[in-house]
């Protein structure tokens, strides 16, 4: 980060300032973090404070390898006495160490150290002074002092950096600069790079943000005009990736897979099937963490959003023959010429990580929520050039989960994408395509778009009847969904025979006490009530509730639905006192299971309010 614009680092700077620089005993402190987080800038500001406060000599050494360390120490010897310029580098370096041994108060900075072993022979001979080490490596350095971990800036500090660099402090620019800071992930070097470019080119933050989202690799590799020596994010991370590729190619492949996830914590177990040996996954992740390319905990993996952007656009997949066999295995495509894109591998891993059972089951929701941002991210970046049915399944299941949580707006684009993939991969008349059509129609219905849902339901039913037969349970599902849509459009008479046929299929194929049979009974009862046949609806609604309570339990959301439907039927028959406890119980179940803000909870609230209103009217009647 530009040393002239230094924001949000007061705490770490004060921590360095508390290090003693005089007396006996060397004080070593490593400053660690990902490339571009501002480690060197922090240490530079500390060095200025050290000098301004009357400290001893300060010497800065680029220390990526042993040769640079030797040259840096030799440079110190020459600076102290020019006569040492004629010595061999190693001899001059040894003289510098000897000089430091006899003095205190000095500050020695080893910048960008890659391996602690490169420093141990030197530091082991020092007994006084202060040593600061900057490194991307998160390795055991205990014998070289304590560690200070440097993270990205907080949003206010990020905004202040861009405002100071661009001299745009007025309110008209705040929103655009704040959005740019967020897109840059609050990474200091990226903020400095963007701010310098905006200042020198008089480019707007909005224009830069558009370029960044359209072509992140080029944008992050572009320095401000006239500043060709400025480090850029893309160049910095490319060097790290080259080092990783030489050490552990699988680590780079895992990182490329992670590039298509969200910059949010991903459960580590998602990556367990990525390599044949889970231990190899742990080793690869450990190496990535050691280079500060990921943030690794016992349970999660997180990648910075700009690292992901650079990886998606600057490290294209190798030619198919070079694709690792484990990457092909994720999609079970053994042929070398059918290897998946890394985004496809990401989809496959996420699909394997989803919980078993229906996404509508509340017990699964915690896991789905952990995976949700990553599935949404890969859905945005995945190329459907080779559509795979498993991709459609994952997106469709995710949409189902979102709809169950009352978030149909978020579910809609995933359902549309899932249908498109299924139609391309399996054909327009496949049963899975019918499933995708029906689920998309259900999401449209949840959004109140029943007219748009109707042709999809009709097409889904036609496919099911043709491919599975007229008496298949899936055909019954399509019949019931079409009937529901017709009822929502006020066409209850058209819906009735479909509901009756759906119930007959369910009872025959699944049995009279199956939860799906309860659903069919409840829907038929609702349609009968809409036609004014409340007395006919009552025994069906009662039977539906009995099945649900037995099969699903008294506190299941579907049981609440059956309770609500029965309460509605009783109310329509004028039996408001009988309906009241059922409606109250339905609301209680929904609030507990789904939460107070779920659309289904709102529906039960409305039903209960109506019944109470009718009871009050009954009490007021003469």
Secondary structure as GFF3:
##gff-version 3
##sequence-region A 1 622
A	DSSP	alpha_helix	10	17	.	.	.	ID=ss1
A	DSSP	beta_strand	27	32	.	.	.	ID=ss2
A	DSSP	alpha_helix	39	52	.	.	.	ID=ss3
A	DSSP	beta_strand	58	62	.	.	.	ID=ss4
A	DSSP	alpha_helix	66	80	.	.	.	ID=ss5
A	DSSP	three_ten_helix	82	86	.	.	.	ID=ss6
A	DSSP	alpha_helix	89	101	.	.	.	ID=ss7
A	DSSP	beta_strand	107	111	.	.	.	ID=ss8
A	DSSP	alpha_helix	117	123	.	.	.	ID=ss9
A	DSSP	beta_strand	130	135	.	.	.	ID=ss10
A	DSSP	three_ten_helix	142	144	.	.	.	ID=ss11
A	DSSP	beta_strand	146	149	.	.	.	ID=ss12
A	DSSP	alpha_helix	155	166	.	.	.	ID=ss13
A	DSSP	alpha_helix	171	183	.	.	.	ID=ss14
A	DSSP	alpha_helix	188	201	.	.	.	ID=ss15
A	DSSP	alpha_helix	205	214	.	.	.	ID=ss16
A	DSSP	alpha_helix	216	220	.	.	.	ID=ss17
A	DSSP	alpha_helix	233	247	.	.	.	ID=ss18
A	DSSP	alpha_helix	249	258	.	.	.	ID=ss19
A	DSSP	beta_strand	266	267	.	.	.	ID=ss20
A	DSSP	three_ten_helix	268	274	.	.	.	ID=ss21
A	DSSP	alpha_helix	278	290	.	.	.	ID=ss22
A	DSSP	beta_strand	295	296	.	.	.	ID=ss23
A	DSSP	beta_strand	300	302	.	.	.	ID=ss24
A	DSSP	alpha_helix	305	314	.	.	.	ID=ss25
A	DSSP	three_ten_helix	320	322	.	.	.	ID=ss26
A	DSSP	alpha_helix	325	329	.	.	.	ID=ss27
A	DSSP	three_ten_helix	336	338	.	.	.	ID=ss28
A	DSSP	alpha_helix	342	353	.	.	.	ID=ss29
A	DSSP	three_ten_helix	362	364	.	.	.	ID=ss30
A	DSSP	alpha_helix	365	381	.	.	.	ID=ss31
A	DSSP	three_ten_helix	384	386	.	.	.	ID=ss32
A	DSSP	alpha_helix	389	404	.	.	.	ID=ss33
A	DSSP	alpha_helix	408	426	.	.	.	ID=ss34
A	DSSP	alpha_helix	431	446	.	.	.	ID=ss35
A	DSSP	alpha_helix	450	467	.	.	.	ID=ss36
A	DSSP	alpha_helix	473	488	.	.	.	ID=ss37
A	DSSP	alpha_helix	492	509	.	.	.	ID=ss38
A	DSSP	alpha_helix	515	530	.	.	.	ID=ss39
A	DSSP	alpha_helix	534	552	.	.	.	ID=ss40
A	DSSP	alpha_helix	557	572	.	.	.	ID=ss41
A	DSSP	alpha_helix	576	594	.	.	.	ID=ss42
A	DSSP	alpha_helix	599	620	.	.	.	ID=ss43
###
